[in-house]
């Protein structure tokens, strides 16, 4: 915790990375904007680090279509970034869990605003940062941690798990958690990530450009973090009684998994569907504690400063990142 007496009062304006139209990272620009003020139940956080997630890439492009919820023709919120870490510098009425000077981290996906010097967050979305973790490490955990932890609720020790898109943040956490739980783990991603996936715990790796993972296996559980395959291809990959859950991916795949997938699963004795991911500190704090204890690695591939957020999004979006990409807003206090 920082000394509250040495926490600077927030200024009237701040630097933020904004965009006004759906499209590529070139639409992003740094602009001076007003510092937000916390309402009841909210805190204002002076940000130190914000990590890049697939949700940022999707919301930037407005694709898949569900990324446009609340803004069909143009973005409603001009500042991306949802996994944040920093210090509380002001609190709204009724806030009881945090005080000025507290070091916090969390997922503010519903409102975003993390690619800026300050962001407002509901106190319910935040947790205290473990002292053993840097701000960059803490910012890299919430959203991918929530996904990985929820995926593990579908896992059984000793079973065979395949993770498609395993070279990103969620995949890297999931590989480690699954390996620690005694599962046989296969990671799928591009050729540049095969060694990284093995480092994260994969027993076997597949380059999706060279081999169709749905024709390998069979697997007891498939988690697809970049879903684009057909229901019948997923079914082909499953062992009797196996289960497949997709996260993200195209709108078409999600709809088909929830409709056709449910029917195919009923007929075949398998289960195919979308992974519903609960959010909040209760979901990511246990993982952060394991990271703080050194049991699980926080895989950070690259850090960029705020002025180079565009490059951070590009590095993530082009599929090169090994784990997480972090935007460094300021130096650790």
DACOR-V586339 format. One record per residue. N is the residue number from 1. PHI is phi as a letter, one per 20 degrees, with the letter a starting at -180 (* if undefined). PSI is psi in degrees with one decimal (NA if undefined). OMEGA is omega in whole degrees, -180 to 180 (NA if undefined). Layout:
BEGIN
[[N & PHI & PSI & OMEGA] [N & PHI & PSI & OMEGA]]
END
This chain:
BEGIN
[[1 & * & 135.5 & 177] [2 & e & 156.6 & 178] [3 & f & 118.3 & -178] [4 & g & -29.8 & -179] [5 & f & -18.4 & -179] [6 & d & 9.6 & 176] [7 & e & 122.6 & -178] [8 & f & 141.8 & 175] [9 & f & 140.8 & -178] [10 & f & 143.0 & 177] [11 & f & 180.0 & 180] [12 & f & -32.6 & -179] [13 & c & 165.4 & -178] [14 & b & 163.9 & 171] [15 & e & 138.2 & 177] [16 & b & 152.7 & 176] [17 & e & 116.9 & -173] [18 & c & 163.4 & 172] [19 & b & 153.3 & -175] [20 & c & -8.3 & -178] [21 & b & 145.3 & 176] [22 & f & 142.0 & 180] [23 & q & -158.3 & -175] [24 & f & 172.5 & 179] [25 & g & -21.1 & 178] [26 & f & -15.0 & 177] [27 & f & -13.5 & -178] [28 & e & 145.0 & 177] [29 & b & 154.1 & 176] [30 & e & 132.1 & -176] [31 & b & 151.9 & 174] [32 & e & 123.1 & -176] [33 & c & 162.9 & 178] [34 & f & 144.1 & 173] [35 & f & 129.2 & 180] [36 & f & 156.5 & 179] [37 & d & 137.1 & -178] [38 & f & 133.4 & 174] [39 & e & -174.3 & 179] [40 & g & 133.7 & 179] [41 & n & 7.2 & -177] [42 & c & 160.6 & 174] [43 & c & 154.2 & 174] [44 & d & 126.6 & -177] [45 & d & 126.4 & 169] [46 & e & 113.7 & -169] [47 & e & 141.7 & 174] [48 & d & -39.0 & -179] [49 & b & 147.3 & 175] [50 & c & 129.5 & -179] [51 & e & 157.7 & 180] [52 & e & 134.1 & 178] [53 & c & 164.1 & 175] [54 & g & -33.9 & 179] [55 & f & -32.0 & 177] [56 & f & -44.0 & 180] [57 & f & -43.8 & -179] [58 & f & -42.7 & -179] [59 & f & -33.5 & 175] [60 & f & -43.8 & -177] [61 & e & -17.3 & -173] [62 & m & 31.6 & -176] [63 & b & 126.9 & 4] [64 & f & 168.2 & -171] [65 & f & -30.1 & -179] [66 & f & -15.6 & 177] [67 & f & -10.8 & -180] [68 & e & 9.8 & -180] [69 & g & 125.1 & -178] [70 & n & -10.3 & 180] [71 & b & 79.9 & -173] [72 & f & -39.1 & -175] [73 & d & -24.1 & 179] [74 & b & 155.5 & -177] [75 & f & 138.9 & 175] [76 & e & -42.0 & 178] [77 & d & 124.0 & -171] [78 & e & -10.5 & -176] [79 & d & 120.8 & 178] [80 & e & -178.8 & 177] [81 & o & 118.2 & -176] [82 & c & -23.9 & 179] [83 & e & 104.6 & -168] [84 & d & 159.8 & 171] [85 & b & 138.1 & -180] [86 & r & -157.1 & -176] [87 & d & 139.3 & 176] [88 & f & 126.3 & 180] [89 & d & -9.0 & 176] [90 & a & 150.2 & 180] [91 & c & 147.5 & 177] [92 & e & 172.5 & -179] [93 & g & 136.3 & 176] [94 & n & -3.3 & 179] [95 & f & 127.6 & -177] [96 & c & -19.3 & -174] [97 & e & -21.8 & -175] [98 & c & 155.2 & 176] [99 & c & 163.2 & 177] [100 & g & 132.3 & -179] [101 & o & -15.5 & 179] [102 & f & 140.1 & 175] [103 & e & 122.9 & -171] [104 & c & 165.4 & 173] [105 & b & 161.5 & 180] [106 & r & -176.2 & -176] [107 & d & 115.8 & 179] [108 & d & 47.3 & -175] [109 & g & -38.5 & -174] [110 & f & -31.9 & -178] [111 & d & -22.5 & -179] [112 & l & -158.0 & -179] [113 & o & 10.5 & -173] [114 & f & -18.1 & 179] [115 & e & 66.7 & -177] [116 & a & 172.2 & -179] [117 & f & -23.5 & 177] [118 & c & 151.5 & 176] [119 & b & 147.1 & 175] [120 & e & 140.2 & -180] [121 & b & 143.1 & 170] [122 & f & 137.6 & -180] [123 & g & -27.0 & -179] [124 & f & -17.2 & -179] [125 & e & -7.2 & -171] [126 & d & 157.8 & 173] [127 & c & 161.1 & 176] [128 & f & 135.6 & -179] [129 & f & 127.9 & 174] [130 & f & 136.6 & -177] [131 & f & -27.0 & -177] [132 & f & -13.3 & -178] [133 & d & 141.2 & 172] [134 & f & 167.0 & 177] [135 & f & -37.4 & 178] [136 & f & -43.4 & 178] [137 & f & -44.2 & -180] [138 & f & -41.2 & -179] [139 & f & -21.8 & -177] [140 & e & -5.4 & -171] [141 & e & -45.8 & -161] [142 & g & -65.3 & -173] [143 & f & -50.1 & 177] [144 & f & -30.4 & 177] [145 & f & -42.1 & 178] [146 & g & -42.8 & -180] [147 & f & -47.5 & -178] [148 & f & -41.7 & -180] [149 & f & -41.7 & 179] [150 & f & -39.1 & 178] [151 & f & -35.7 & -179] [152 & f & -19.2 & 176] [153 & f & -15.6 & 178] [154 & e & -4.8 & -172] [155 & e & 153.9 & 176] [156 & c & 131.9 & 179] [157 & g & 138.1 & 179] [158 & n & -6.9 & -179] [159 & e & 173.2 & -178] [160 & d & 121.0 & -178] [161 & d & 135.7 & 170] [162 & d & 133.9 & 177] [163 & d & 115.7 & 176] [164 & e & 131.8 & -172] [165 & n & 31.5 & -172] [166 & f & -7.0 & -178] [167 & e & -0.6 & 177] [168 & e & -167.4 & -176] [169 & f & -52.3 & 179] [170 & f & -43.7 & -179] [171 & f & -41.1 & -179] [172 & f & -41.1 & 176] [173 & f & -42.5 & -177] [174 & f & -41.2 & 178] [175 & g & -44.8 & -178] [176 & f & -43.5 & -180] [177 & f & -42.3 & -178] [178 & f & -41.9 & 179] [179 & f & -40.7 & 179] [180 & f & -25.4 & 180] [181 & e & 3.1 & 175] [182 & n & 22.8 & 179] [183 & e & 155.5 & 171] [184 & e & 118.3 & -167] [185 & d & 130.1 & 174] [186 & d & 127.2 & 179] [187 & d & 137.9 & 180] [188 & c & 129.7 & 175] [189 & a & -165.4 & -179] [190 & e & 168.3 & -173] [191 & f & -30.1 & -179] [192 & f & -8.6 & -177] [193 & d & 4.3 & -176] [194 & f & -47.2 & 180] [195 & f & -40.0 & 180] [196 & f & -43.5 & 179] [197 & f & -38.4 & 176] [198 & f & -39.2 & 177] [199 & f & -33.5 & -180] [200 & e & -3.5 & 174] [201 & p & -0.8 & -179] [202 & f & 130.6 & 175] [203 & f & -34.8 & 178] [204 & c & 152.3 & 179] [205 & c & 149.9 & 180] [206 & c & 130.3 & 171] [207 & e & 111.9 & -174] [208 & f & -18.9 & 179] [209 & f & -18.5 & -177] [210 & d & -22.3 & -174] [211 & b & 137.7 & 178] [212 & e & 109.3 & -175] [213 & f & -22.3 & 180] [214 & f & -8.6 & 176] [215 & d & 13.8 & 174] [216 & d & -170.7 & 178] [217 & n & -146.0 & 7] [218 & f & 162.8 & -176] [219 & c & 146.3 & 177] [220 & f & -29.5 & -179] [221 & b & 130.0 & 174] [222 & d & 126.9 & 173] [223 & d & 116.6 & -179] [224 & d & 112.8 & -177] [225 & e & -5.9 & 179] [226 & c & 54.4 & -167] [227 & f & 126.9 & 175] [228 & b & 0.8 & -177] [229 & e & 168.0 & -179] [230 & e & 160.4 & 177] [231 & g & -42.3 & -175] [232 & f & -29.8 & 175] [233 & f & -43.0 & 177] [234 & f & -42.8 & 180] [235 & g & -38.8 & -180] [236 & f & -29.3 & -176] [237 & e & -10.8 & -172] [238 & e & 144.0 & 171] [239 & f & 165.6 & 175] [240 & g & 129.7 & -178] [241 & m & 5.6 & -178] [242 & f & 166.0 & -178] [243 & c & 145.2 & 178] [244 & c & 131.0 & 178] [245 & c & 135.3 & 179] [246 & d & 150.5 & 177] [247 & c & 126.0 & -178] [248 & m & -147.8 & -178] [249 & n & -171.9 & -177] [250 & f & 155.0 & 177] [251 & g & -39.3 & -179] [252 & f & -45.5 & -180] [253 & f & -43.3 & -179] [254 & f & -44.9 & 180] [255 & f & -43.3 & -179] [256 & f & -35.3 & 178] [257 & f & -34.7 & -179] [258 & f & -18.6 & -178] [259 & d & -74.3 & 180] [260 & f & -39.8 & -179] [261 & f & -40.1 & 178] [262 & f & -40.1 & 180] [263 & f & -44.2 & 179] [264 & f & -41.4 & 179] [265 & f & -39.9 & -180] [266 & f & -41.1 & -178] [267 & f & -37.1 & -172] [268 & e & -6.5 & -179] [269 & m & 17.3 & 175] [270 & d & -173.9 & 175] [271 & c & 128.1 & 179] [272 & c & 130.6 & -179] [273 & a & -170.3 & 178] [274 & d & 146.8 & 180] [275 & e & 113.2 & 176] [276 & e & 120.7 & -172] [277 & d & 107.7 & 173] [278 & f & 148.9 & -178] [279 & d & 168.1 & 176] [280 & o & 164.4 & -176] [281 & g & -33.8 & -180] [282 & f & -23.8 & -179] [283 & e & -37.1 & -174] [284 & d & -16.1 & -179] [285 & f & -41.9 & 179] [286 & f & -38.0 & 177] [287 & f & -42.9 & 179] [288 & g & -36.9 & 178] [289 & f & -38.6 & 177] [290 & f & -35.3 & 175] [291 & f & -43.5 & 180] [292 & f & -32.4 & 180] [293 & e & -6.6 & 179] [294 & n & 7.7 & -180] [295 & f & -33.5 & -178] [296 & c & 134.8 & 178] [297 & e & 145.5 & 170] [298 & e & 104.5 & -172] [299 & e & 101.2 & 178] [300 & d & 118.6 & -177] [301 & e & -40.2 & -175] [302 & b & 150.9 & 174] [303 & c & 140.3 & 178] [304 & c & 152.2 & 174] [305 & e & 171.2 & -173] [306 & g & -37.9 & -179] [307 & f & -17.9 & -179] [308 & d & 31.0 & 177] [309 & f & -36.0 & 178] [310 & g & -46.1 & 180] [311 & f & -34.3 & 177] [312 & f & -43.6 & 178] [313 & f & -40.0 & 179] [314 & f & -42.2 & -180] [315 & f & -40.0 & 177] [316 & f & -47.0 & -171] [317 & f & -24.4 & -179] [318 & e & 2.8 & 175] [319 & n & 13.0 & -179] [320 & e & -22.7 & -171] [321 & f & 133.6 & 174] [322 & e & 92.5 & -174] [323 & n & -129.4 & -171] [324 & d & 152.4 & 171] [325 & d & 134.8 & -176] [326 & c & 138.0 & 171] [327 & e & 118.9 & 180] [328 & e & 114.7 & -177] [329 & e & -41.6 & 178] [330 & b & 169.7 & 179] [331 & f & 152.9 & 175] [332 & g & 136.0 & 179] [333 & f & NA & NA]]
END
